[in-house]
Amino acid sequence: ISTTPVTSSAMGIATLSLVLFAFALYALCPVQGGTTCSSSLSFTSESGVLKVNGERYRLKGLSWFGFETSNNVVHGIWAVDYKSLLDFIQTNGFNAMRLPFYLELALNDATPNSINYYNMNEDLKNLTSLQVLDKIILEAGKRGIMIMLDLHSFLPGTFMQDCLWYDAAHPEAVVLQMWDKITARYGKTWNVIAIDLKNEPHCTTWATGNNQTDWNTAASRIGSHVQATGGNFLIFVEGTATSPACTDACFWGENLQGAASSPVKLVQQNKLVYSPHCYGPSVAYQPYFQVPEFPKNMPAIWQQHYGFVPKQTGNAIVIGEWGGLYSGSDQTWLEAYVAWLSAQDTTDQFFWCLNPDSGDTGGLLGYDWKTPDTQKLALLQKLVPSPTVFSINSQGQYCVTN
C-alpha cells in the first residue's frame, strides 16, 4: 500500500481516465435495451429468431393489400392520404409491413386507379404503380417501417387459383426474371428487408421427388437465385396445405411439417425464414374448432404444423398471416393464439390486415379508413409489447432501439 500523498491534479487525471474508459466501454458494449447506430443493417434468421446486426429483432408487422388487385395500388387511398395510413401504422408501434403484389405488375408495371387526389395523395399524380410503390416504401422508411414484398398472384386477383409457384404463362424462368427486377429496383433500398416467395402455394408438395410440385426444392432454387444475383433479403417461405399429409387439416400455407426432415436449403442459410399462415373459424371451417376442448386443443396442433421449426432447423418463424373477427369463437381463437405465440417466444408476425375490406377477417381500421379497431390493436400490443424501433440519425446512420 502506497503512503505517497495523492495530489488533486493526479486525482483529476485519474478521474478523467476512468470517465474516458467508461465511455469507451459503453461505445463498444451498448447497454442492453439501448440504441445502436451504424452505417448499415444486416437482418438474419439464426438461433431460431430474427436478428438485426446480431441483436434480437422483434417484428410487429401487418399486411396492407391492393397491389395484387385490379386497383394496381394499395387500397384505402380513395378515402385518405397514404401518409396518414403510414402515420397510423407507426403510431401503433408497427415496424414492418407486408405488401402483396402480382407478378405482371412487377414485370411490366401498371396504371394505378382508385386514388383520390382531392386534397390528398397529390404527390402520387401521374405516377405508375411501381412509382407509387417506391413512394410508399420511401415514406415507410422515414417512419422506421421495414418492408416485405409478397408475390401474391400472377395476375390481379388470381391468388386463389395460383396455387403453385409458376403457371403455364409464367414458368419458373419468368418468375426468376421477375425477382431479378425486384432485386434491381429494391436490392439497395435500406428498408426493403424481405421477400415472400409465393403466397399460399396450396397445390404444392414437399419432398416427394416431383420437381414440378415440390415446393421445398423450388424455394431453395428461387431463394438461392435471388441471393446469387445480389438480393440480400430475408427469404420467406410459406408452408404447403396437404403435403406431407396434414391429419387434422392445415390452412393454406400452414403446413411446414416437411421441414423437419427436408428443410429448405439456401446459399445463405441464415437468411431463411419459415412463414406459416394460420387462421380461426371465420376463414375456414376446421373440425378442431368444434370440439368441446377448443381452444385448449390448439397448441398441440400448432406445434405439429410448424411450432417445432425454430428449435429443429435453427431458422426463425414469422407468422405471415393471421387474424379474424374479434367476436365469438374467433375472439376465443385469437386470444388463445396470442397466448401460445407468447409462451413460445415466437411473436414475430404480420397481422392480416390493415384493410377493412377483407371480408372474412376485417382489419385494423373501419370502412372510413380512419376509425381504429381498438380491441385488435390492444391484442397486438399484448403480443409484441416492445417492438424494435428503427430510425435514421442526423449523420445518416441507421439506428436500432430495443
RAGILIN-V384953 format. One record per backbone hydrogen bond with DSSP energy under -0.5 kcal/mol. NH is the residue of the N-H (numbers start at 1). CO is the residue of the C=O. Records with the same first field share a line. If there is no record, write none. Layout:
NH = CO / CO
This chain:
7 = 5
11 = 7
12 = 8
13 = 9
14 = 10
15 = 11
16 = 12
17 = 13
18 = 14
19 = 15
20 = 16
21 = 17
22 = 18
23 = 19
24 = 20
25 = 21
26 = 22
27 = 23
28 = 24
29 = 25
34 = 31
36 = 400
38 = 398
43 = 41
44 = 51
45 = 270
46 = 49
48 = 314
49 = 46
51 = 44
52 = 55
53 = 42
55 = 52
57 = 50
58 = 56
59 = 57
61 = 59 / 349
62 = 96
63 = 351
64 = 98
67 = 100
69 = 66
72 = 66 / 69
73 = 66
75 = 65
77 = 74
79 = 76
80 = 76
84 = 81
85 = 81
86 = 82
87 = 83
88 = 84
89 = 85
90 = 86
91 = 87
92 = 88
93 = 90
94 = 89
95 = 60
96 = 60
97 = 146
98 = 62
99 = 97 / 148
100 = 98
101 = 150
102 = 67
103 = 153
104 = 154
105 = 102
106 = 102
107 = 103
108 = 104
109 = 105
112 = 110
113 = 71
116 = 77 / 114
117 = 115
119 = 117
120 = 117
124 = 121
125 = 122
127 = 124
129 = 110
132 = 128
133 = 129
134 = 130
135 = 131
136 = 132
137 = 133
138 = 134
139 = 135
140 = 136
141 = 137
142 = 138
143 = 139 / 140
144 = 141
145 = 140
146 = 95 / 144
147 = 191
148 = 97
149 = 194
150 = 99 / 148
151 = 149 / 196
152 = 101 / 150
153 = 101
157 = 68
158 = 155
161 = 158
162 = 158
163 = 161
167 = 170
170 = 167
174 = 171
175 = 171
176 = 172
177 = 173
178 = 174
179 = 175
180 = 176
181 = 177
182 = 178
183 = 179
184 = 180
185 = 181
186 = 182
187 = 183
189 = 186
190 = 188
192 = 189
193 = 147 / 191
194 = 147
195 = 234
196 = 149
197 = 195 / 236
199 = 151
202 = 200
203 = 163
204 = 163 / 201
205 = 213
211 = 209
213 = 210
214 = 210
215 = 205 / 213
218 = 214
219 = 215
220 = 216
221 = 217
222 = 218
223 = 219
224 = 220
225 = 221
226 = 222
227 = 223
228 = 224
229 = 225
230 = 227
231 = 226
232 = 230
234 = 193
235 = 271
236 = 195 / 234
237 = 273
239 = 253
240 = 255
247 = 245
249 = 246
254 = 251
255 = 240 / 251
256 = 254 / 305
259 = 256
260 = 257
261 = 258
262 = 258
269 = 267
271 = 268
272 = 269
273 = 235
274 = 316
275 = 237
278 = 321
280 = 323
283 = 280
284 = 280
289 = 286
290 = 287
294 = 291
296 = 293
298 = 295
301 = 297 / 298
302 = 298
303 = 299
304 = 300
305 = 301
306 = 302
307 = 302
308 = 303
309 = 306
312 = 308
313 = 309
314 = 309 / 310
316 = 272
318 = 274
319 = 348
320 = 276 / 318
321 = 276
327 = 325
330 = 327
331 = 327
332 = 328
333 = 329
334 = 330
335 = 331
336 = 332
337 = 333
338 = 334
339 = 335
340 = 336
341 = 337
342 = 338
343 = 339
344 = 340
345 = 341 / 342
346 = 341
349 = 59
350 = 319
351 = 61 / 349
352 = 322
353 = 351
354 = 63
359 = 357
361 = 358
362 = 358
364 = 353
365 = 354
366 = 371
369 = 366
372 = 370
373 = 364
374 = 372
377 = 373
378 = 374
379 = 375
380 = 376
381 = 377
382 = 378
383 = 379
384 = 380
387 = 384
388 = 58
389 = 401
391 = 399
393 = 397
396 = 393
398 = 38
399 = 391 / 397
400 = 36
401 = 389
402 = 34
